[in-house]
């Protein structure tokens, strides 16, 4: 977690100090029990806005804890075991159902910070990253979505030959042909965060209902936009979204985080960061992932809005039933320069490669308690 120095004043902190000064002066002017209560409240607000600990704003530490709490849960609600690994990483994760303006049923996930919906792209096709197109839509849409994510899964041969000496997969691997995925599926994830654009949800009824309404409208507009470009999509309903969350992660949520992998009960997941400096880097990355021979690979590009404009981050994940093969594939990608290690940040890599479109923007920046321009470039990403 990045530390915010005492010089980083965000708009919310400035507003808090202005409100504190106003309440303090008003309290002194009016006097009496009510005035003194108002003055004390103003003083406490100002003090709270200026407190720091080890060169970090105290409220930033609280917000950082809140953000981590979104990953850890509050202990009052058990994770939804049906969501597998996704619920292990994000215990507050839940999926609800809503309707868009066309009457279609839309599955909407909520993770304690924001809401997301998913469009399914045509199967069997490796899509272009189209970062310019996604970034342009993101900045123009009326709902002010926080992020949009392209998620591509490539499925290879299962590792039965390594565990049970399964002869058909052994024979297939020995064919003198370039490694190709057995199946491909792709999705677009649209995310809306009430912290980032509260007026959008408020204009649609406020609360979770307003947020879901804003999100479903934005998702429908993106689907219509892609349809005009000749790209058909299908909006996932709640059950389909739950299935996607479960399958893109791991059906079994049990496991432990190691420095360079997630050791699940039946599968090993290795997450890596990627830099996409040129448009052709995306297709080279997908080809490199197919060449690893993993049971499954996940490539994700998340485009989000910041104070500096639109930024894109990319991460990949290798999944194998054989831990040694996953480690070998990871090392091969790093050595070949196709990816960067995420040592000590595997949980962040897992979240970045789930259909959440989780932004890199810290919660304290989203709420205005720190300037967005003070943020460093994220570890799990590329511009």
KEKE-3310 file (N, C-alpha, C; in steps of 0.2 Angstrom, whole numbers, plus 5000, padded with zeros to 4 digits):
npx = (5004:5003:5011:5004:5010:5012:5010:5000:4986:4969:4954:4943:4949:4952:4939:4934:4942:4938:4925:4926:4932:4922:4912:4918:4919:4906:4901:4907:4902:4888:4887:4883:4875:4872:4880:4893:4894:4893:4905:4915:4913:4917:4930:4935:4933:4942:4954:4954:4956:4969:4977:4991:5001:5017:5021:5010:4993:4981:4967:4969:4975:4965:4956:4963:4963:4950:4948:4956:4948:4938:4943:4944:4933:4920:4918:4905:4897:4897:4908:4902:4902:4899:4904:4917:4935:4934:4926:4933:4944:4937:4926:4914:4908:4894:4880:4867:4851:4846:4836:4838:4836:4830:4822:4829:4836:4849:4864:4872:4886:4892:4905:4908:4914:4911:4901:4898:4895:4893:4897:4896:4907:4909:4912:4927:4935:4949:4950:4954:4963:4959:4960:4960:4946:4939:4943:4939:4925:4923:4926:4916:4903:4887:4885:4897:4906:4918:4928:4932:4934:4943:4943:4951:4950:4960:4959:4968:4975:4970:4979:4980:4989:5000:4997:4989:4995:4988:4985:4979:4980:4994:4999:4993:5001:5013:5012:5018:5015:5012:5008:4991:4976:4963:4950:4942:4936:4929:4926:4918:4919:4910:4911:4905:4907:4900:4907:4915:4906:4894:4883:4877:4871:4862:4853:4846:4838:4846:4857:4860:4851:4850:4863:4864:4855:4861:4873:4868:4862:4873:4880:4871:4872:4885:4885:4876:4884:4895:4888:4884:4896:4898:4900:4893:4886:4882:4872:4876:4866:4861:4864:4872:4883:4887:4892:4902:4911:4914:4921:4931:4940:4943:4934:4936:4938:4948:4965:4981:4991:5006:5023:5025:5014:4997:4992:4981:4968:4967:4973:4986:4989:4997:5001:5004:5011:5009:5016:5009:5015:5014:5001:5002:5007:4998:4992:5004:5006:4995:4998:5010:5005:4996:5006:5012:5006:4997:4984:4974:4973:4973:4970:4970:4964:4962:4954:4954:4947:4957:4963:4972:4968:4964:4969:4978:4979:4987:4986:4991:4986:4992:4986:4986:4985:4996:5008:5022:5022:5015:5024:5035:5030:5027:5040:5046:5038:5042:5056:5057:5053:5039:5031:5030:5036:5025:5029:5025:5013:5002:4988:4983:4986:4977:4965:4965:4963:4951:4933:4930:4934:4942:4948:4964:4965:4967:4956:4956:4959:4948:4938:4942:4950:4963:4974:4971:4982:4993:4995:5005:5010:5001:5006:5002:5000:5000:5004)
npy = (4994:5011:5025:5040:5056:5070:5081:5079:5085:5081:5085:5082:5082:5096:5101:5096:5103:5116:5115:5112:5124:5133:5128:5129:5143:5148:5142:5149:5161:5160:5154:5147:5131:5124:5131:5129:5115:5114:5120:5112:5100:5105:5108:5095:5088:5095:5092:5078:5078:5082:5074:5063:5048:5041:5048:5047:5050:5049:5046:5041:5029:5022:5021:5013:5002:4999:4997:4985:4978:4975:4965:4956:4954:4957:4947:4945:4940:4925:4920:4917:4901:4895:4903:4900:4903:4917:4922:4919:4927:4939:4941:4949:4948:4948:4943:4950:4952:4962:4973:4979:4993:4988:4977:4966:4953:4956:4951:4957:4961:4964:4971:4977:4989:4993:4990:4978:4972:4960:4957:4945:4940:4934:4917:4907:4915:4926:4941:4958:4969:4983:4995:5009:5011:5006:5015:5027:5025:5024:5037:5044:5039:5042:5037:5037:5026:5017:5008:4997:4981:4969:4952:4937:4920:4906:4889:4874:4858:4847:4842:4828:4819:4821:4818:4806:4798:4799:4793:4798:4812:4813:4809:4819:4830:4827:4829:4836:4851:4868:4875:4877:4884:4874:4879:4895:4909:4925:4940:4956:4967:4979:4992:5001:5014:5020:5029:5036:5042:5049:5056:5051:5038:5044:5051:5041:5036:5032:5024:5006:5002:5013:5013:5000:5002:5012:5006:4995:5002:5008:4996:4991:5001:5000:4987:4990:4999:4991:4982:4990:4991:4978:4968:4956:4954:4946:4949:4944:4935:4934:4920:4915:4924:4921:4908:4911:4919:4909:4899:4906:4909:4898:4883:4878:4886:4885:4886:4893:4908:4910:4917:4918:4912:4905:4892:4881:4869:4859:4865:4875:4893:4905:4922:4936:4952:4963:4972:4982:4990:4992:4990:4977:4970:4964:4953:4945:4942:4934:4923:4919:4914:4904:4895:4890:4879:4877:4871:4881:4898:4915:4931:4948:4964:4980:4995:5010:5026:5040:5055:5060:5055:5041:5025:5010:4993:4978:4960:4943:4926:4910:4893:4877:4860:4854:4859:4861:4862:4874:4883:4882:4887:4900:4905:4904:4914:4925:4925:4926:4939:4942:4944:4951:4948:4945:4945:4942:4949:4941:4940:4952:4950:4940:4945:4955:4947:4942:4943:4957:4970:4977:4993:5001:5012:5020:5018:5030:5040:5039:5043:5056:5060:5060:5067:5062:5062:5060:5047:5033:5023:5008:4992:4980:4982:4990:5003)
npz = (5000:4995:5004:5010:5010:5022:5015:5005:5000:4998:4989:4998:5010:5011:5010:5022:5032:5029:5033:5046:5051:5049:5057:5069:5071:5070:5081:5091:5089:5091:5104:5121:5125:5113:5103:5109:5108:5094:5091:5097:5090:5077:5080:5083:5071:5062:5069:5067:5053:5052:5058:5059:5056:5057:5045:5037:5033:5046:5043:5031:5034:5040:5030:5021:5029:5028:5015:5014:5022:5014:5007:5017:5024:5037:5047:5051:5041:5032:5019:5002:4998:4986:4976:4976:4974:4972:4982:4993:4992:4992:5004:5006:4994:4983:4973:4964:4956:4942:4931:4914:4904:4893:4898:4900:4910:4922:4929:4943:4952:4969:4978:4990:4988:4975:4960:4947:4931:4917:4900:4888:4876:4858:4858:4856:4849:4849:4856:4851:4861:4860:4867:4865:4860:4871:4881:4876:4876:4890:4895:4889:4893:4900:4913:4920:4922:4932:4928:4914:4909:4900:4898:4895:4893:4890:4886:4889:4887:4900:4915:4916:4911:4918:4931:4931:4921:4909:4893:4881:4882:4884:4871:4863:4867:4862:4848:4833:4833:4834:4850:4854:4860:4867:4869:4869:4878:4881:4890:4894:4907:4916:4927:4940:4953:4967:4975:4966:4957:4964:4961:4950:4954:4963:4956:4951:4960:4971:4983:4984:4974:4965:4961:4954:4944:4937:4933:4925:4914:4909:4905:4895:4886:4882:4876:4865:4858:4854:4846:4835:4830:4825:4833:4842:4858:4874:4888:4905:4916:4934:4938:4929:4930:4943:4940:4932:4940:4949:4940:4933:4944:4955:4958:4970:4985:4994:5000:5000:5001:4993:4990:4976:4970:4971:4981:4978:4984:4974:4962:4956:4955:4947:4946:4936:4931:4917:4904:4891:4879:4865:4853:4846:4856:4864:4857:4855:4868:4871:4863:4868:4881:4877:4873:4884:4888:4899:4910:4910:4906:4910:4904:4908:4905:4912:4910:4917:4924:4928:4937:4928:4916:4905:4910:4907:4914:4915:4918:4920:4923:4927:4927:4934:4937:4941:4951:4949:4935:4933:4939:4931:4919:4923:4926:4913:4906:4912:4911:4897:4895:4893:4904:4921:4937:4951:4965:4981:4980:4976:4979:4975:4961:4958:4961:4951:4939:4940:4935:4939:4937:4945:4951:4951:4958:4973:4988:4996:4987:4978:4987:4989:4999:4996:4984:4967:4958:4965:4966:4963:4949:4946:4953:4947:4933:4916:4905)
capx = (5000:5007:5010:5003:5014:5007:5008:4995:4979:4964:4948:4939:4952:4951:4932:4933:4945:4934:4919:4928:4933:4915:4908:4921:4918:4899:4899:4909:4897:4881:4888:4878:4877:4872:4886:4899:4894:4895:4912:4919:4912:4921:4937:4937:4934:4949:4960:4954:4958:4976:4981:4995:5005:5022:5021:5004:4987:4978:4961:4971:4977:4958:4953:4967:4961:4943:4949:4958:4943:4934:4946:4944:4926:4920:4917:4898:4894:4901:4909:4898:4906:4897:4908:4924:4941:4932:4923:4939:4947:4932:4921:4908:4906:4887:4877:4860:4848:4842:4834:4840:4830:4826:4819:4833:4839:4856:4867:4876:4890:4894:4911:4909:4916:4908:4896:4900:4890:4897:4895:4900:4909:4908:4917:4931:4939:4954:4948:4959:4962:4955:4961:4957:4939:4936:4944:4934:4918:4923:4926:4910:4897:4884:4885:4904:4909:4925:4932:4930:4939:4943:4945:4951:4953:4962:4959:4973:4974:4971:4986:4979:4995:5005:4995:4987:4998:4983:4988:4977:4983:5001:5000:4992:5006:5019:5011:5023:5012:5012:5003:4985:4971:4957:4944:4943:4930:4930:4920:4919:4916:4909:4911:4903:4908:4896:4912:4917:4901:4888:4877:4874:4867:4857:4848:4842:4835:4851:4858:4862:4846:4852:4870:4863:4852:4866:4877:4864:4861:4879:4881:4867:4874:4891:4883:4873:4889:4898:4883:4885:4903:4898:4902:4888:4887:4876:4873:4875:4861:4864:4866:4878:4888:4890:4896:4908:4915:4917:4925:4937:4944:4943:4928:4937:4941:4953:4971:4985:4995:5014:5026:5024:5008:4991:4992:4974:4968:4968:4976:4990:4988:5003:4999:5010:5010:5011:5016:5007:5017:5012:4995:5003:5010:4992:4992:5010:5005:4990:5001:5014:5001:4995:5012:5014:5003:4993:4977:4970:4977:4968:4973:4965:4966:4957:4955:4950:4948:4960:4964:4977:4965:4962:4975:4976:4983:4986:4989:4989:4987:4993:4982:4988:4984:5003:5012:5028:5021:5013:5030:5039:5027:5028:5047:5047:5036:5047:5063:5056:5051:5032:5028:5034:5034:5021:5031:5022:5007:4998:4981:4981:4985:4971:4959:4965:4962:4944:4929:4928:4936:4943:4952:4970:4964:4966:4950:4957:4959:4941:4934:4944:4955:4970:4974:4972:4988:4998:4995:5010:5007:5000:5011:4999:4998:5004:5001)
capy = (5000:5017:5029:5047:5060:5075:5086:5077:5087:5080:5089:5080:5085:5103:5103:5095:5108:5122:5114:5113:5131:5136:5126:5132:5151:5148:5140:5154:5167:5159:5153:5143:5124:5122:5134:5126:5109:5115:5122:5106:5096:5108:5107:5088:5087:5098:5088:5072:5079:5084:5069:5058:5043:5039:5051:5045:5053:5044:5044:5036:5022:5019:5020:5008:4996:4998:4993:4978:4974:4973:4959:4951:4953:4959:4942:4944:4937:4920:4920:4913:4896:4894:4907:4898:4907:4924:4923:4918:4934:4945:4938:4953:4948:4945:4944:4951:4952:4968:4973:4985:4997:4983:4972:4960:4952:4957:4950:4963:4959:4970:4968:4981:4995:4995:4986:4976:4968:4957:4955:4939:4941:4928:4912:4904:4921:4930:4948:4963:4973:4989:5000:5016:5011:5005:5021:5032:5024:5025:5044:5047:5037:5046:5034:5038:5020:5018:5004:4992:4976:4963:4946:4932:4914:4901:4882:4870:4851:4845:4839:4821:4814:4822:4815:4799:4795:4798:4792:4803:4819:4812:4808:4825:4835:4825:4831:4842:4857:4874:4874:4881:4883:4870:4883:4902:4913:4931:4944:4963:4968:4986:4993:5008:5015:5026:5034:5040:5046:5048:5060:5046:5034:5047:5053:5035:5033:5032:5018:5001:5002:5018:5010:4995:5005:5016:5001:4991:5006:5008:4990:4991:5006:4997:4982:4993:5002:4985:4979:4994:4989:4971:4963:4954:4952:4944:4951:4938:4935:4932:4914:4915:4928:4917:4903:4914:4920:4903:4896:4910:4909:4891:4881:4876:4892:4883:4887:4898:4912:4909:4923:4918:4908:4903:4885:4879:4862:4855:4869:4881:4899:4910:4928:4940:4958:4963:4979:4983:4996:4993:4986:4970:4966:4960:4946:4942:4939:4928:4918:4916:4911:4897:4891:4888:4872:4876:4869:4887:4904:4921:4937:4953:4971:4984:5002:5015:5033:5044:5062:5061:5052:5034:5021:5003:4989:4971:4955:4936:4920:4903:4888:4870:4855:4852:4865:4862:4865:4881:4887:4882:4892:4907:4907:4905:4920:4931:4925:4928:4946:4943:4946:4953:4944:4949:4942:4945:4952:4936:4941:4957:4947:4936:4950:4958:4943:4940:4947:4962:4976:4981:4998:5002:5019:5018:5021:5037:5044:5039:5047:5063:5061:5061:5069:5056:5063:5058:5040:5030:5018:5002:4987:4975:4985:4992:5008)
capz = (5000:4995:5009:5008:5015:5025:5010:5000:5002:4993:4989:5003:5016:5011:5012:5029:5036:5029:5037:5053:5053:5049:5063:5075:5071:5071:5088:5095:5088:5095:5111:5124:5124:5106:5100:5111:5105:5087:5091:5099:5084:5072:5082:5082:5063:5060:5072:5064:5046:5051:5062:5055:5060:5053:5039:5034:5036:5050:5040:5025:5036:5041:5023:5019:5032:5026:5009:5015:5025:5009:5005:5022:5027:5044:5051:5052:5035:5029:5012:4998:4996:4979:4972:4976:4976:4972:4989:4998:4992:4993:5007:5005:4987:4982:4966:4964:4949:4940:4924:4911:4900:4888:4901:4901:4917:4922:4935:4946:4958:4973:4982:4996:4986:4969:4957:4941:4926:4912:4894:4885:4869:4854:4860:4851:4846:4853:4854:4851:4867:4858:4872:4863:4860:4878:4884:4873:4879:4897:4896:4886:4895:4905:4920:4922:4925:4935:4924:4910:4909:4895:4902:4890:4895:4885:4890:4886:4889:4907:4917:4918:4909:4923:4937:4930:4915:4904:4887:4876:4883:4883:4864:4860:4869:4858:4841:4831:4831:4839:4855:4853:4865:4865:4869:4871:4880:4883:4893:4896:4913:4917:4934:4943:4960:4970:4978:4961:4954:4968:4958:4945:4958:4967:4951:4949:4966:4977:4986:4979:4968:4960:4958:4950:4938:4933:4930:4920:4909:4905:4901:4889:4881:4879:4871:4859:4855:4851:4841:4829:4827:4822:4839:4846:4865:4878:4895:4909:4922:4940:4939:4924:4933:4948:4937:4929:4945:4951:4936:4932:4949:4957:4961:4977:4987:4999:4998:5004:4997:4993:4987:4969:4968:4976:4981:4980:4985:4968:4957:4957:4951:4947:4943:4934:4928:4910:4901:4885:4876:4858:4851:4845:4862:4867:4853:4857:4875:4871:4860:4874:4886:4874:4872:4891:4889:4905:4909:4909:4907:4911:4903:4909:4904:4915:4908:4922:4924:4934:4936:4922:4910:4905:4911:4907:4918:4912:4922:4918:4928:4924:4931:4932:4942:4943:4954:4945:4928:4934:4941:4925:4914:4926:4925:4906:4904:4915:4907:4890:4895:4892:4910:4926:4943:4957:4971:4987:4978:4972:4980:4970:4954:4958:4960:4944:4934:4941:4932:4944:4934:4951:4949:4955:4961:4980:4991:4999:4981:4976:4991:4989:5004:4994:4977:4963:4955:4970:4966:4959:4944:4950:4952:4943:4927:4911:4901)
cpx = (5004:5006:5009:5006:5009:5006:5003:4988:4974:4958:4944:4942:4951:4944:4931:4936:4941:4927:4920:4929:4927:4911:4911:4919:4910:4897:4901:4905:4891:4882:4883:4879:4877:4878:4892:4899:4896:4903:4917:4919:4917:4928:4939:4937:4940:4954:4960:4957:4966:4980:4985:4999:5011:5022:5015:4998:4983:4971:4963:4972:4970:4955:4956:4964:4954:4944:4951:4953:4938:4936:4945:4938:4926:4918:4909:4894:4899:4902:4904:4902:4905:4901:4916:4930:4939:4930:4928:4943:4943:4926:4914:4905:4899:4885:4870:4858:4845:4840:4836:4834:4827:4823:4823:4836:4847:4859:4872:4880:4892:4900:4912:4911:4913:4903:4899:4895:4895:4893:4899:4901:4909:4913:4921:4936:4943:4953:4954:4957:4958:4955:4958:4950:4936:4937:4940:4927:4918:4923:4919:4903:4894:4884:4892:4906:4916:4930:4929:4936:4938:4946:4945:4954:4954:4963:4964:4971:4974:4977:4985:4985:5000:5003:4993:4990:4993:4985:4986:4980:4991:5003:4998:4997:5012:5018:5015:5019:5012:5006:4997:4980:4966:4951:4946:4937:4933:4924:4923:4915:4916:4908:4909:4904:4905:4901:4914:4913:4895:4882:4873:4869:4861:4852:4844:4839:4839:4852:4860:4857:4848:4859:4869:4860:4856:4871:4874:4863:4867:4881:4877:4869:4881:4889:4880:4879:4893:4894:4884:4891:4903:4900:4896:4890:4881:4877:4871:4870:4865:4867:4872:4884:4891:4894:4902:4913:4918:4922:4931:4942:4946:4937:4929:4941:4946:4960:4975:4990:5003:5017:5025:5018:5003:4991:4985:4974:4969:4972:4981:4989:4994:5001:5005:5007:5012:5011:5014:5009:5015:5005:4996:5006:5004:4992:4998:5009:5000:4993:5006:5011:4999:5000:5015:5011:4999:4986:4972:4974:4971:4972:4968:4968:4961:4959:4951:4952:4952:4960:4968:4973:4963:4969:4973:4981:4982:4990:4987:4990:4987:4989:4984:4987:4991:5007:5018:5028:5019:5020:5035:5036:5028:5035:5049:5044:5040:5053:5063:5054:5044:5028:5032:5031:5030:5023:5028:5015:5002:4990:4979:4981:4979:4965:4959:4963:4955:4939:4926:4929:4938:4949:4958:4969:4963:4959:4950:4957:4952:4937:4936:4948:4962:4970:4975:4979:4994:4999:5001:5006:5007:5005:5008:4996:5003:5001:5002)
cpy = (5006:5021:5036:5051:5066:5081:5085:5079:5085:5085:5088:5083:5093:5105:5102:5100:5115:5121:5115:5120:5135:5134:5129:5140:5152:5147:5145:5160:5166:5157:5148:5136:5122:5125:5131:5119:5109:5116:5116:5101:5098:5107:5099:5086:5089:5094:5081:5072:5080:5078:5064:5054:5040:5041:5049:5048:5047:5041:5039:5029:5019:5017:5014:5001:4994:4994:4986:4974:4972:4966:4954:4950:4956:4954:4941:4941:4932:4921:4915:4907:4894:4898:4905:4903:4915:4926:4923:4925:4940:4942:4942:4952:4944:4947:4945:4952:4959:4968:4979:4988:4993:4978:4966:4959:4952:4955:4955:4960:4965:4967:4973:4988:4998:4989:4984:4972:4966:4956:4950:4941:4934:4923:4910:4909:4924:4937:4952:4967:4980:4994:5007:5016:5010:5012:5027:5031:5026:5032:5047:5045:5041:5044:5035:5032:5021:5014:5000:4987:4971:4957:4940:4925:4909:4894:4878:4863:4850:4841:4832:4817:4815:4818:4807:4795:4794:4798:4797:4810:4819:4812:4815:4830:4833:4827:4837:4848:4862:4873:4879:4879:4878:4874:4890:4905:4919:4935:4951:4964:4976:4987:5000:5008:5021:5031:5039:5044:5046:5051:5055:5041:5038:5050:5047:5032:5032:5025:5013:5000:5007:5016:5005:4997:5009:5011:4997:4995:5007:5002:4989:4995:5003:4991:4984:4996:4996:4982:4983:4993:4982:4966:4961:4952:4949:4946:4945:4940:4933:4925:4913:4919:4924:4912:4906:4916:4914:4899:4900:4910:4901:4889:4879:4882:4891:4884:4892:4902:4911:4915:4924:4914:4908:4896:4883:4871:4857:4858:4874:4887:4903:4916:4932:4947:4958:4970:4978:4989:4998:4988:4979:4966:4962:4953:4942:4938:4933:4922:4914:4912:4904:4892:4888:4881:4871:4873:4875:4893:4910:4927:4943:4960:4976:4991:5006:5022:5036:5051:5064:5058:5045:5030:5014:4999:4982:4966:4948:4931:4914:4898:4881:4866:4852:4858:4866:4865:4872:4886:4888:4887:4899:4909:4908:4911:4926:4931:4927:4935:4947:4945:4948:4949:4948:4945:4946:4949:4947:4938:4947:4955:4943:4940:4953:4954:4939:4945:4952:4969:4981:4986:4998:5008:5017:5021:5028:5042:5044:5043:5054:5065:5062:5062:5063:5056:5061:5051:5038:5025:5012:4997:4982:4978:4987:4998:5007)
cpz = (5000:5001:5007:5013:5017:5020:5005:5002:4996:4994:4996:5010:5017:5013:5020:5034:5035:5033:5044:5055:5053:5055:5069:5076:5073:5078:5092:5095:5092:5102:5114:5122:5117:5102:5102:5108:5098:5086:5092:5093:5078:5073:5081:5075:5061:5062:5068:5057:5046:5055:5057:5059:5055:5046:5034:5037:5040:5046:5034:5027:5038:5035:5020:5022:5030:5019:5009:5018:5020:5006:5011:5025:5035:5049:5053:5047:5032:5022:5008:4995:4989:4974:4972:4978:4976:4979:4994:4998:4994:4997:5006:4998:4987:4975:4967:4957:4948:4933:4921:4907:4895:4891:4902:4908:4917:4929:4937:4952:4962:4978:4988:4994:4979:4966:4950:4937:4921:4906:4891:4878:4865:4856:4854:4847:4851:4851:4854:4858:4866:4864:4871:4863:4867:4882:4882:4876:4886:4899:4894:4889:4901:4912:4923:4926:4927:4931:4919:4909:4904:4898:4896:4893:4890:4889:4886:4888:4897:4909:4919:4916:4915:4930:4937:4924:4910:4897:4882:4876:4882:4875:4861:4861:4864:4850:4839:4828:4836:4844:4854:4858:4863:4865:4871:4873:4883:4885:4894:4902:4914:4924:4936:4950:4962:4973:4972:4958:4958:4965:4953:4948:4961:4962:4949:4955:4972:4979:4981:4973:4963:4957:4953:4943:4934:4929:4924:4913:4905:4902:4895:4884:4877:4874:4865:4855:4851:4845:4835:4826:4824:4827:4843:4853:4868:4885:4900:4915:4928:4941:4934:4927:4939:4946:4935:4934:4948:4947:4934:4938:4950:4960:4969:4980:4993:4996:5002:4999:4998:4990:4980:4966:4973:4975:4983:4982:4980:4962:4960:4953:4952:4943:4942:4931:4921:4908:4893:4882:4869:4857:4850:4851:4865:4863:4854:4864:4875:4868:4865:4879:4883:4873:4879:4892:4896:4904:4907:4910:4907:4909:4904:4908:4907:4913:4914:4921:4930:4932:4930:4915:4911:4906:4910:4911:4915:4917:4919:4924:4924:4929:4929:4938:4945:4945:4950:4938:4928:4935:4935:4920:4917:4924:4917:4903:4906:4912:4900:4889:4893:4898:4915:4932:4948:4963:4977:4986:4974:4973:4976:4963:4953:4957:4953:4938:4935:4937:4937:4941:4940:4949:4954:4959:4969:4983:4993:4993:4979:4980:4992:4995:5002:4986:4972:4959:4959:4969:4961:4954:4947:4948:4946:4936:4922:4908:4894)
residu = (UNK:UNK:UNK:UNK:UNK:UNK:UNK:UNK:UNK:UNK:UNK:UNK:UNK:UNK:UNK:UNK:UNK:UNK:UNK:UNK:UNK:UNK:UNK:UNK:UNK:UNK:UNK:UNK:UNK:UNK:UNK:UNK:UNK:UNK:UNK:UNK:UNK:UNK:UNK:UNK:UNK:UNK:UNK:UNK:UNK:UNK:UNK:UNK:UNK:UNK:UNK:UNK:UNK:UNK:UNK:UNK:UNK:UNK:UNK:UNK:UNK:UNK:UNK:UNK:UNK:UNK:UNK:UNK:UNK:UNK:UNK:UNK:UNK:UNK:UNK:UNK:UNK:UNK:UNK:UNK:UNK:UNK:UNK:UNK:UNK:UNK:UNK:UNK:UNK:UNK:UNK:UNK:UNK:UNK:UNK:UNK:UNK:UNK:UNK:UNK:UNK:UNK:UNK:UNK:UNK:UNK:UNK:UNK:UNK:UNK:UNK:UNK:UNK:UNK:UNK:UNK:UNK:UNK:UNK:UNK:UNK:UNK:UNK:UNK:UNK:UNK:UNK:UNK:UNK:UNK:UNK:UNK:UNK:UNK:UNK:UNK:UNK:UNK:UNK:UNK:UNK:UNK:UNK:UNK:UNK:UNK:UNK:UNK:UNK:UNK:UNK:UNK:UNK:UNK:UNK:UNK:UNK:UNK:UNK:UNK:UNK:UNK:UNK:UNK:UNK:UNK:UNK:UNK:UNK:UNK:UNK:UNK:UNK:UNK:UNK:UNK:UNK:UNK:UNK:UNK:UNK:UNK:UNK:UNK:UNK:UNK:UNK:UNK:UNK:UNK:UNK:UNK:UNK:UNK:UNK:UNK:UNK:UNK:UNK:UNK:UNK:UNK:UNK:UNK:UNK:UNK:UNK:UNK:UNK:UNK:UNK:UNK:UNK:UNK:UNK:UNK:UNK:UNK:UNK:UNK:UNK:UNK:UNK:UNK:UNK:UNK:UNK:UNK:UNK:UNK:UNK:UNK:UNK:UNK:UNK:UNK:UNK:UNK:UNK:UNK:UNK:UNK:UNK:UNK:UNK:UNK:UNK:UNK:UNK:UNK:UNK:UNK:UNK:UNK:UNK:UNK:UNK:UNK:UNK:UNK:UNK:UNK:UNK:UNK:UNK:UNK:UNK:UNK:UNK:UNK:UNK:UNK:UNK:UNK:UNK:UNK:UNK:UNK:UNK:UNK:UNK:UNK:UNK:UNK:UNK:UNK:UNK:UNK:UNK:UNK:UNK:UNK:UNK:UNK:UNK:UNK:UNK:UNK:UNK:UNK:UNK:UNK:UNK:UNK:UNK:UNK:UNK:UNK:UNK:UNK:UNK:UNK:UNK:UNK:UNK:UNK:UNK:UNK:UNK:UNK:UNK:UNK:UNK:UNK:UNK:UNK:UNK:UNK:UNK:UNK:UNK:UNK:UNK:UNK:UNK:UNK:UNK:UNK:UNK:UNK:UNK:UNK:UNK:UNK:UNK:UNK:UNK:UNK:UNK:UNK:UNK:UNK:UNK:UNK:UNK:UNK:UNK:UNK:UNK:UNK:UNK:UNK:UNK:UNK:UNK:UNK:UNK:UNK:UNK:UNK:UNK:UNK:UNK:UNK:UNK:UNK:UNK:UNK:UNK:UNK:UNK:UNK:UNK)
# end
